[in-house]
Amino acid sequence: MATTPSASRGEPSWPPEGREPLPASGRTVTEHLENGAVVTYFDPSPSGGPPFRRAVAVGPEIVDPVTDLCWIPLMRTDLTLDMVMWPLVVDIAPQ
């Protein structure tokens, strides 16, 4: 079970787990995260739900070309889709 390195608030944990940074060629997808991987992440929303949630990765990581923040597309247990940024990820378990 792999975990991502912790980062101070507001700073992305980049590159996560020894992954190489994106080349300056303008690519916006890193293609490192496996579909079906279970991602545990911190949910800072004030909805009153649990602070940590689990969801399944449904695509590769996407990098915002303006901020260089890495986002992960996830499907929650209620089948809604969400984008979670790397600094909120606590753990990633392979499928």
Phi and psi restraints in degrees (range 20) as a CNS / XPLOR table:
assign (resid 1 and name C) (resid 2 and name N)
       (resid 2 and name CA) (resid 2 and name C) 1.0 -96.3 20.0 2
assign (resid 2 and name N) (resid 2 and name CA)
       (resid 2 and name C) (resid 3 and name N) 1.0 145.9 20.0 2
assign (resid 2 and name C) (resid 3 and name N)
       (resid 3 and name CA) (resid 3 and name C) 1.0 -123.1 20.0 2
assign (resid 3 and name N) (resid 3 and name CA)
       (resid 3 and name C) (resid 4 and name N) 1.0 155.1 20.0 2
assign (resid 3 and name C) (resid 4 and name N)
       (resid 4 and name CA) (resid 4 and name C) 1.0 -90.5 20.0 2
assign (resid 4 and name N) (resid 4 and name CA)
       (resid 4 and name C) (resid 5 and name N) 1.0 150.3 20.0 2
assign (resid 4 and name C) (resid 5 and name N)
       (resid 5 and name CA) (resid 5 and name C) 1.0 -67.9 20.0 2
assign (resid 5 and name N) (resid 5 and name CA)
       (resid 5 and name C) (resid 6 and name N) 1.0 146.4 20.0 2
assign (resid 5 and name C) (resid 6 and name N)
       (resid 6 and name CA) (resid 6 and name C) 1.0 -74.6 20.0 2
assign (resid 6 and name N) (resid 6 and name CA)
       (resid 6 and name C) (resid 7 and name N) 1.0 152.2 20.0 2
assign (resid 6 and name C) (resid 7 and name N)
       (resid 7 and name CA) (resid 7 and name C) 1.0 -134.4 20.0 2
assign (resid 7 and name N) (resid 7 and name CA)
       (resid 7 and name C) (resid 8 and name N) 1.0 153.7 20.0 2
assign (resid 7 and name C) (resid 8 and name N)
       (resid 8 and name CA) (resid 8 and name C) 1.0 -68.8 20.0 2
assign (resid 8 and name N) (resid 8 and name CA)
       (resid 8 and name C) (resid 9 and name N) 1.0 157.8 20.0 2
assign (resid 8 and name C) (resid 9 and name N)
       (resid 9 and name CA) (resid 9 and name C) 1.0 -57.3 20.0 2
assign (resid 9 and name N) (resid 9 and name CA)
       (resid 9 and name C) (resid 10 and name N) 1.0 131.3 20.0 2
assign (resid 9 and name C) (resid 10 and name N)
       (resid 10 and name CA) (resid 10 and name C) 1.0 89.0 20.0 2
assign (resid 10 and name N) (resid 10 and name CA)
       (resid 10 and name C) (resid 11 and name N) 1.0 -11.8 20.0 2
assign (resid 10 and name C) (resid 11 and name N)
       (resid 11 and name CA) (resid 11 and name C) 1.0 -106.5 20.0 2
assign (resid 11 and name N) (resid 11 and name CA)
       (resid 11 and name C) (resid 12 and name N) 1.0 131.1 20.0 2
assign (resid 11 and name C) (resid 12 and name N)
       (resid 12 and name CA) (resid 12 and name C) 1.0 -71.0 20.0 2
assign (resid 12 and name N) (resid 12 and name CA)
       (resid 12 and name C) (resid 13 and name N) 1.0 145.7 20.0 2
assign (resid 12 and name C) (resid 13 and name N)
       (resid 13 and name CA) (resid 13 and name C) 1.0 -83.3 20.0 2
assign (resid 13 and name N) (resid 13 and name CA)
       (resid 13 and name C) (resid 14 and name N) 1.0 88.5 20.0 2
assign (resid 13 and name C) (resid 14 and name N)
       (resid 14 and name CA) (resid 14 and name C) 1.0 -123.7 20.0 2
assign (resid 14 and name N) (resid 14 and name CA)
       (resid 14 and name C) (resid 15 and name N) 1.0 134.9 20.0 2
assign (resid 14 and name C) (resid 15 and name N)
       (resid 15 and name CA) (resid 15 and name C) 1.0 -79.8 20.0 2
assign (resid 15 and name N) (resid 15 and name CA)
       (resid 15 and name C) (resid 16 and name N) 1.0 134.0 20.0 2
assign (resid 15 and name C) (resid 16 and name N)
       (resid 16 and name CA) (resid 16 and name C) 1.0 -69.4 20.0 2
assign (resid 16 and name N) (resid 16 and name CA)
       (resid 16 and name C) (resid 17 and name N) 1.0 137.5 20.0 2
assign (resid 16 and name C) (resid 17 and name N)
       (resid 17 and name CA) (resid 17 and name C) 1.0 49.7 20.0 2
assign (resid 17 and name N) (resid 17 and name CA)
       (resid 17 and name C) (resid 18 and name N) 1.0 43.2 20.0 2
assign (resid 17 and name C) (resid 18 and name N)
       (resid 18 and name CA) (resid 18 and name C) 1.0 72.5 20.0 2
assign (resid 18 and name N) (resid 18 and name CA)
       (resid 18 and name C) (resid 19 and name N) 1.0 13.6 20.0 2
assign (resid 18 and name C) (resid 19 and name N)
       (resid 19 and name CA) (resid 19 and name C) 1.0 -75.2 20.0 2
assign (resid 19 and name N) (resid 19 and name CA)
       (resid 19 and name C) (resid 20 and name N) 1.0 145.6 20.0 2
assign (resid 19 and name C) (resid 20 and name N)
       (resid 20 and name CA) (resid 20 and name C) 1.0 -74.6 20.0 2
assign (resid 20 and name N) (resid 20 and name CA)
       (resid 20 and name C) (resid 21 and name N) 1.0 142.1 20.0 2
assign (resid 20 and name C) (resid 21 and name N)
       (resid 21 and name CA) (resid 21 and name C) 1.0 -65.6 20.0 2
assign (resid 21 and name N) (resid 21 and name CA)
       (resid 21 and name C) (resid 22 and name N) 1.0 159.7 20.0 2
assign (resid 21 and name C) (resid 22 and name N)
       (resid 22 and name CA) (resid 22 and name C) 1.0 -67.5 20.0 2
assign (resid 22 and name N) (resid 22 and name CA)
       (resid 22 and name C) (resid 23 and name N) 1.0 143.0 20.0 2
assign (resid 22 and name C) (resid 23 and name N)
       (resid 23 and name CA) (resid 23 and name C) 1.0 -70.5 20.0 2
assign (resid 23 and name N) (resid 23 and name CA)
       (resid 23 and name C) (resid 24 and name N) 1.0 162.4 20.0 2
assign (resid 23 and name C) (resid 24 and name N)
       (resid 24 and name CA) (resid 24 and name C) 1.0 -75.6 20.0 2
assign (resid 24 and name N) (resid 24 and name CA)
       (resid 24 and name C) (resid 25 and name N) 1.0 10.6 20.0 2
assign (resid 24 and name C) (resid 25 and name N)
       (resid 25 and name CA) (resid 25 and name C) 1.0 -72.8 20.0 2
assign (resid 25 and name N) (resid 25 and name CA)
       (resid 25 and name C) (resid 26 and name N) 1.0 -7.3 20.0 2
assign (resid 25 and name C) (resid 26 and name N)
       (resid 26 and name CA) (resid 26 and name C) 1.0 95.6 20.0 2
assign (resid 26 and name N) (resid 26 and name CA)
       (resid 26 and name C) (resid 27 and name N) 1.0 6.9 20.0 2
assign (resid 26 and name C) (resid 27 and name N)
       (resid 27 and name CA) (resid 27 and name C) 1.0 -64.4 20.0 2
assign (resid 27 and name N) (resid 27 and name CA)
       (resid 27 and name C) (resid 28 and name N) 1.0 142.8 20.0 2
assign (resid 27 and name C) (resid 28 and name N)
       (resid 28 and name CA) (resid 28 and name C) 1.0 -118.8 20.0 2
assign (resid 28 and name N) (resid 28 and name CA)
       (resid 28 and name C) (resid 29 and name N) 1.0 8.0 20.0 2
assign (resid 28 and name C) (resid 29 and name N)
       (resid 29 and name CA) (resid 29 and name C) 1.0 -128.5 20.0 2
assign (resid 29 and name N) (resid 29 and name CA)
       (resid 29 and name C) (resid 30 and name N) 1.0 129.0 20.0 2
assign (resid 29 and name C) (resid 30 and name N)
       (resid 30 and name CA) (resid 30 and name C) 1.0 -90.3 20.0 2
assign (resid 30 and name N) (resid 30 and name CA)
       (resid 30 and name C) (resid 31 and name N) 1.0 -24.0 20.0 2
assign (resid 30 and name C) (resid 31 and name N)
       (resid 31 and name CA) (resid 31 and name C) 1.0 58.6 20.0 2
assign (resid 31 and name N) (resid 31 and name CA)
       (resid 31 and name C) (resid 32 and name N) 1.0 34.1 20.0 2
assign (resid 31 and name C) (resid 32 and name N)
       (resid 32 and name CA) (resid 32 and name C) 1.0 -99.8 20.0 2
assign (resid 32 and name N) (resid 32 and name CA)
       (resid 32 and name C) (resid 33 and name N) 1.0 -30.0 20.0 2
assign (resid 32 and name C) (resid 33 and name N)
       (resid 33 and name CA) (resid 33 and name C) 1.0 -82.5 20.0 2
assign (resid 33 and name N) (resid 33 and name CA)
       (resid 33 and name C) (resid 34 and name N) 1.0 130.5 20.0 2
assign (resid 33 and name C) (resid 34 and name N)
       (resid 34 and name CA) (resid 34 and name C) 1.0 -79.5 20.0 2
assign (resid 34 and name N) (resid 34 and name CA)
       (resid 34 and name C) (resid 35 and name N) 1.0 138.5 20.0 2
assign (resid 34 and name C) (resid 35 and name N)
       (resid 35 and name CA) (resid 35 and name C) 1.0 -61.3 20.0 2
assign (resid 35 and name N) (resid 35 and name CA)
       (resid 35 and name C) (resid 36 and name N) 1.0 138.3 20.0 2
assign (resid 35 and name C) (resid 36 and name N)
       (resid 36 and name CA) (resid 36 and name C) 1.0 90.9 20.0 2
assign (resid 36 and name N) (resid 36 and name CA)
       (resid 36 and name C) (resid 37 and name N) 1.0 -6.9 20.0 2
assign (resid 36 and name C) (resid 37 and name N)
       (resid 37 and name CA) (resid 37 and name C) 1.0 -65.5 20.0 2
assign (resid 37 and name N) (resid 37 and name CA)
       (resid 37 and name C) (resid 38 and name N) 1.0 140.5 20.0 2
assign (resid 37 and name C) (resid 38 and name N)
       (resid 38 and name CA) (resid 38 and name C) 1.0 -90.7 20.0 2
assign (resid 38 and name N) (resid 38 and name CA)
       (resid 38 and name C) (resid 39 and name N) 1.0 121.1 20.0 2
assign (resid 38 and name C) (resid 39 and name N)
       (resid 39 and name CA) (resid 39 and name C) 1.0 -110.1 20.0 2
assign (resid 39 and name N) (resid 39 and name CA)
       (resid 39 and name C) (resid 40 and name N) 1.0 125.0 20.0 2
assign (resid 39 and name C) (resid 40 and name N)
       (resid 40 and name CA) (resid 40 and name C) 1.0 -100.5 20.0 2
assign (resid 40 and name N) (resid 40 and name CA)
       (resid 40 and name C) (resid 41 and name N) 1.0 130.1 20.0 2
assign (resid 40 and name C) (resid 41 and name N)
       (resid 41 and name CA) (resid 41 and name C) 1.0 -142.9 20.0 2
assign (resid 41 and name N) (resid 41 and name CA)
       (resid 41 and name C) (resid 42 and name N) 1.0 157.9 20.0 2
assign (resid 41 and name C) (resid 42 and name N)
       (resid 42 and name CA) (resid 42 and name C) 1.0 -83.1 20.0 2
assign (resid 42 and name N) (resid 42 and name CA)
       (resid 42 and name C) (resid 43 and name N) 1.0 130.2 20.0 2
assign (resid 42 and name C) (resid 43 and name N)
       (resid 43 and name CA) (resid 43 and name C) 1.0 -109.3 20.0 2
assign (resid 43 and name N) (resid 43 and name CA)
       (resid 43 and name C) (resid 44 and name N) 1.0 103.3 20.0 2
assign (resid 43 and name C) (resid 44 and name N)
       (resid 44 and name CA) (resid 44 and name C) 1.0 -81.5 20.0 2
assign (resid 44 and name N) (resid 44 and name CA)
       (resid 44 and name C) (resid 45 and name N) 1.0 6.5 20.0 2
assign (resid 44 and name C) (resid 45 and name N)
       (resid 45 and name CA) (resid 45 and name C) 1.0 -66.5 20.0 2
assign (resid 45 and name N) (resid 45 and name CA)
       (resid 45 and name C) (resid 46 and name N) 1.0 145.6 20.0 2
assign (resid 45 and name C) (resid 46 and name N)
       (resid 46 and name CA) (resid 46 and name C) 1.0 -83.2 20.0 2
assign (resid 46 and name N) (resid 46 and name CA)
       (resid 46 and name C) (resid 47 and name N) 1.0 24.1 20.0 2
assign (resid 46 and name C) (resid 47 and name N)
       (resid 47 and name CA) (resid 47 and name C) 1.0 -70.7 20.0 2
assign (resid 47 and name N) (resid 47 and name CA)
       (resid 47 and name C) (resid 48 and name N) 1.0 -10.2 20.0 2
assign (resid 47 and name C) (resid 48 and name N)
       (resid 48 and name CA) (resid 48 and name C) 1.0 86.6 20.0 2
assign (resid 48 and name N) (resid 48 and name CA)
       (resid 48 and name C) (resid 49 and name N) 1.0 3.2 20.0 2
assign (resid 48 and name C) (resid 49 and name N)
       (resid 49 and name CA) (resid 49 and name C) 1.0 -79.1 20.0 2
assign (resid 49 and name N) (resid 49 and name CA)
       (resid 49 and name C) (resid 50 and name N) 1.0 -176.6 20.0 2
assign (resid 49 and name C) (resid 50 and name N)
       (resid 50 and name CA) (resid 50 and name C) 1.0 -64.1 20.0 2
assign (resid 50 and name N) (resid 50 and name CA)
       (resid 50 and name C) (resid 51 and name N) 1.0 147.7 20.0 2
assign (resid 50 and name C) (resid 51 and name N)
       (resid 51 and name CA) (resid 51 and name C) 1.0 -72.5 20.0 2
assign (resid 51 and name N) (resid 51 and name CA)
       (resid 51 and name C) (resid 52 and name N) 1.0 -23.6 20.0 2
assign (resid 51 and name C) (resid 52 and name N)
       (resid 52 and name CA) (resid 52 and name C) 1.0 -118.5 20.0 2
assign (resid 52 and name N) (resid 52 and name CA)
       (resid 52 and name C) (resid 53 and name N) 1.0 136.5 20.0 2
assign (resid 52 and name C) (resid 53 and name N)
       (resid 53 and name CA) (resid 53 and name C) 1.0 -129.5 20.0 2
assign (resid 53 and name N) (resid 53 and name CA)
       (resid 53 and name C) (resid 54 and name N) 1.0 162.5 20.0 2
assign (resid 53 and name C) (resid 54 and name N)
       (resid 54 and name CA) (resid 54 and name C) 1.0 -122.6 20.0 2
assign (resid 54 and name N) (resid 54 and name CA)
       (resid 54 and name C) (resid 55 and name N) 1.0 143.6 20.0 2
assign (resid 54 and name C) (resid 55 and name N)
       (resid 55 and name CA) (resid 55 and name C) 1.0 -151.2 20.0 2
assign (resid 55 and name N) (resid 55 and name CA)
       (resid 55 and name C) (resid 56 and name N) 1.0 169.3 20.0 2
assign (resid 55 and name C) (resid 56 and name N)
       (resid 56 and name CA) (resid 56 and name C) 1.0 -107.3 20.0 2
assign (resid 56 and name N) (resid 56 and name CA)
       (resid 56 and name C) (resid 57 and name N) 1.0 132.6 20.0 2
assign (resid 56 and name C) (resid 57 and name N)
       (resid 57 and name CA) (resid 57 and name C) 1.0 -68.1 20.0 2
assign (resid 57 and name N) (resid 57 and name CA)
       (resid 57 and name C) (resid 58 and name N) 1.0 133.1 20.0 2
assign (resid 57 and name C) (resid 58 and name N)
       (resid 58 and name CA) (resid 58 and name C) 1.0 -119.2 20.0 2
assign (resid 58 and name N) (resid 58 and name CA)
       (resid 58 and name C) (resid 59 and name N) 1.0 13.6 20.0 2
assign (resid 58 and name C) (resid 59 and name N)
       (resid 59 and name CA) (resid 59 and name C) 1.0 -179.3 20.0 2
assign (resid 59 and name N) (resid 59 and name CA)
       (resid 59 and name C) (resid 60 and name N) 1.0 175.9 20.0 2
assign (resid 59 and name C) (resid 60 and name N)
       (resid 60 and name CA) (resid 60 and name C) 1.0 -74.1 20.0 2
assign (resid 60 and name N) (resid 60 and name CA)
       (resid 60 and name C) (resid 61 and name N) 1.0 164.1 20.0 2
assign (resid 60 and name C) (resid 61 and name N)
       (resid 61 and name CA) (resid 61 and name C) 1.0 -63.9 20.0 2
assign (resid 61 and name N) (resid 61 and name CA)
       (resid 61 and name C) (resid 62 and name N) 1.0 147.7 20.0 2
assign (resid 61 and name C) (resid 62 and name N)
       (resid 62 and name CA) (resid 62 and name C) 1.0 -122.7 20.0 2
assign (resid 62 and name N) (resid 62 and name CA)
       (resid 62 and name C) (resid 63 and name N) 1.0 132.3 20.0 2
assign (resid 62 and name C) (resid 63 and name N)
       (resid 63 and name CA) (resid 63 and name C) 1.0 -105.2 20.0 2
assign (resid 63 and name N) (resid 63 and name CA)
       (resid 63 and name C) (resid 64 and name N) 1.0 127.3 20.0 2
assign (resid 63 and name C) (resid 64 and name N)
       (resid 64 and name CA) (resid 64 and name C) 1.0 -71.4 20.0 2
assign (resid 64 and name N) (resid 64 and name CA)
       (resid 64 and name C) (resid 65 and name N) 1.0 118.6 20.0 2
assign (resid 64 and name C) (resid 65 and name N)
       (resid 65 and name CA) (resid 65 and name C) 1.0 -68.2 20.0 2
assign (resid 65 and name N) (resid 65 and name CA)
       (resid 65 and name C) (resid 66 and name N) 1.0 -18.6 20.0 2
assign (resid 65 and name C) (resid 66 and name N)
       (resid 66 and name CA) (resid 66 and name C) 1.0 -84.6 20.0 2
assign (resid 66 and name N) (resid 66 and name CA)
       (resid 66 and name C) (resid 67 and name N) 1.0 -45.9 20.0 2
assign (resid 66 and name C) (resid 67 and name N)
       (resid 67 and name CA) (resid 67 and name C) 1.0 -101.3 20.0 2
assign (resid 67 and name N) (resid 67 and name CA)
       (resid 67 and name C) (resid 68 and name N) 1.0 -12.1 20.0 2
assign (resid 67 and name C) (resid 68 and name N)
       (resid 68 and name CA) (resid 68 and name C) 1.0 63.9 20.0 2
assign (resid 68 and name N) (resid 68 and name CA)
       (resid 68 and name C) (resid 69 and name N) 1.0 16.1 20.0 2
assign (resid 68 and name C) (resid 69 and name N)
       (resid 69 and name CA) (resid 69 and name C) 1.0 -77.5 20.0 2
assign (resid 69 and name N) (resid 69 and name CA)
       (resid 69 and name C) (resid 70 and name N) 1.0 138.9 20.0 2
assign (resid 69 and name C) (resid 70 and name N)
       (resid 70 and name CA) (resid 70 and name C) 1.0 -96.4 20.0 2
assign (resid 70 and name N) (resid 70 and name CA)
       (resid 70 and name C) (resid 71 and name N) 1.0 129.3 20.0 2
assign (resid 70 and name C) (resid 71 and name N)
       (resid 71 and name CA) (resid 71 and name C) 1.0 -117.4 20.0 2
assign (resid 71 and name N) (resid 71 and name CA)
       (resid 71 and name C) (resid 72 and name N) 1.0 146.3 20.0 2
assign (resid 71 and name C) (resid 72 and name N)
       (resid 72 and name CA) (resid 72 and name C) 1.0 -117.7 20.0 2
assign (resid 72 and name N) (resid 72 and name CA)
       (resid 72 and name C) (resid 73 and name N) 1.0 124.2 20.0 2
assign (resid 72 and name C) (resid 73 and name N)
       (resid 73 and name CA) (resid 73 and name C) 1.0 -78.5 20.0 2
assign (resid 73 and name N) (resid 73 and name CA)
       (resid 73 and name C) (resid 74 and name N) 1.0 126.5 20.0 2
assign (resid 73 and name C) (resid 74 and name N)
       (resid 74 and name CA) (resid 74 and name C) 1.0 -128.6 20.0 2
assign (resid 74 and name N) (resid 74 and name CA)
       (resid 74 and name C) (resid 75 and name N) 1.0 152.2 20.0 2
assign (resid 74 and name C) (resid 75 and name N)
       (resid 75 and name CA) (resid 75 and name C) 1.0 -113.4 20.0 2
assign (resid 75 and name N) (resid 75 and name CA)
       (resid 75 and name C) (resid 76 and name N) 1.0 122.0 20.0 2
assign (resid 75 and name C) (resid 76 and name N)
       (resid 76 and name CA) (resid 76 and name C) 1.0 -78.7 20.0 2
assign (resid 76 and name N) (resid 76 and name CA)
       (resid 76 and name C) (resid 77 and name N) 1.0 172.5 20.0 2
assign (resid 76 and name C) (resid 77 and name N)
       (resid 77 and name CA) (resid 77 and name C) 1.0 -65.8 20.0 2
assign (resid 77 and name N) (resid 77 and name CA)
       (resid 77 and name C) (resid 78 and name N) 1.0 -23.6 20.0 2
assign (resid 77 and name C) (resid 78 and name N)
       (resid 78 and name CA) (resid 78 and name C) 1.0 -88.1 20.0 2
assign (resid 78 and name N) (resid 78 and name CA)
       (resid 78 and name C) (resid 79 and name N) 1.0 12.0 20.0 2
assign (resid 78 and name C) (resid 79 and name N)
       (resid 79 and name CA) (resid 79 and name C) 1.0 69.0 20.0 2
assign (resid 79 and name N) (resid 79 and name CA)
       (resid 79 and name C) (resid 80 and name N) 1.0 17.5 20.0 2
assign (resid 79 and name C) (resid 80 and name N)
       (resid 80 and name CA) (resid 80 and name C) 1.0 -88.1 20.0 2
assign (resid 80 and name N) (resid 80 and name CA)
       (resid 80 and name C) (resid 81 and name N) 1.0 150.1 20.0 2
assign (resid 80 and name C) (resid 81 and name N)
       (resid 81 and name CA) (resid 81 and name C) 1.0 -95.8 20.0 2
assign (resid 81 and name N) (resid 81 and name CA)
       (resid 81 and name C) (resid 82 and name N) 1.0 146.5 20.0 2
assign (resid 81 and name C) (resid 82 and name N)
       (resid 82 and name CA) (resid 82 and name C) 1.0 -146.1 20.0 2
assign (resid 82 and name N) (resid 82 and name CA)
       (resid 82 and name C) (resid 83 and name N) 1.0 154.3 20.0 2
assign (resid 82 and name C) (resid 83 and name N)
       (resid 83 and name CA) (resid 83 and name C) 1.0 -114.3 20.0 2
assign (resid 83 and name N) (resid 83 and name CA)
       (resid 83 and name C) (resid 84 and name N) 1.0 123.3 20.0 2
assign (resid 83 and name C) (resid 84 and name N)
       (resid 84 and name CA) (resid 84 and name C) 1.0 -118.4 20.0 2
assign (resid 84 and name N) (resid 84 and name CA)
       (resid 84 and name C) (resid 85 and name N) 1.0 133.6 20.0 2
assign (resid 84 and name C) (resid 85 and name N)
       (resid 85 and name CA) (resid 85 and name C) 1.0 -85.0 20.0 2
assign (resid 85 and name N) (resid 85 and name CA)
       (resid 85 and name C) (resid 86 and name N) 1.0 151.8 20.0 2
assign (resid 85 and name C) (resid 86 and name N)
       (resid 86 and name CA) (resid 86 and name C) 1.0 -51.9 20.0 2
assign (resid 86 and name N) (resid 86 and name CA)
       (resid 86 and name C) (resid 87 and name N) 1.0 -40.2 20.0 2
assign (resid 86 and name C) (resid 87 and name N)
       (resid 87 and name CA) (resid 87 and name C) 1.0 -61.2 20.0 2
assign (resid 87 and name N) (resid 87 and name CA)
       (resid 87 and name C) (resid 88 and name N) 1.0 -18.2 20.0 2
assign (resid 87 and name C) (resid 88 and name N)
       (resid 88 and name CA) (resid 88 and name C) 1.0 -90.8 20.0 2
assign (resid 88 and name N) (resid 88 and name CA)
       (resid 88 and name C) (resid 89 and name N) 1.0 -8.3 20.0 2
assign (resid 88 and name C) (resid 89 and name N)
       (resid 89 and name CA) (resid 89 and name C) 1.0 -77.0 20.0 2
assign (resid 89 and name N) (resid 89 and name CA)
       (resid 89 and name C) (resid 90 and name N) 1.0 131.2 20.0 2
assign (resid 89 and name C) (resid 90 and name N)
       (resid 90 and name CA) (resid 90 and name C) 1.0 -102.3 20.0 2
assign (resid 90 and name N) (resid 90 and name CA)
       (resid 90 and name C) (resid 91 and name N) 1.0 -38.8 20.0 2
assign (resid 90 and name C) (resid 91 and name N)
       (resid 91 and name CA) (resid 91 and name C) 1.0 -155.3 20.0 2
assign (resid 91 and name N) (resid 91 and name CA)
       (resid 91 and name C) (resid 92 and name N) 1.0 148.7 20.0 2
assign (resid 91 and name C) (resid 92 and name N)
       (resid 92 and name CA) (resid 92 and name C) 1.0 -131.8 20.0 2
assign (resid 92 and name N) (resid 92 and name CA)
       (resid 92 and name C) (resid 93 and name N) 1.0 121.8 20.0 2
assign (resid 92 and name C) (resid 93 and name N)
       (resid 93 and name CA) (resid 93 and name C) 1.0 -111.2 20.0 2
assign (resid 93 and name N) (resid 93 and name CA)
       (resid 93 and name C) (resid 94 and name N) 1.0 134.0 20.0 2
assign (resid 93 and name C) (resid 94 and name N)
       (resid 94 and name CA) (resid 94 and name C) 1.0 -62.4 20.0 2
assign (resid 94 and name N) (resid 94 and name CA)
       (resid 94 and name C) (resid 95 and name N) 1.0 160.2 20.0 2
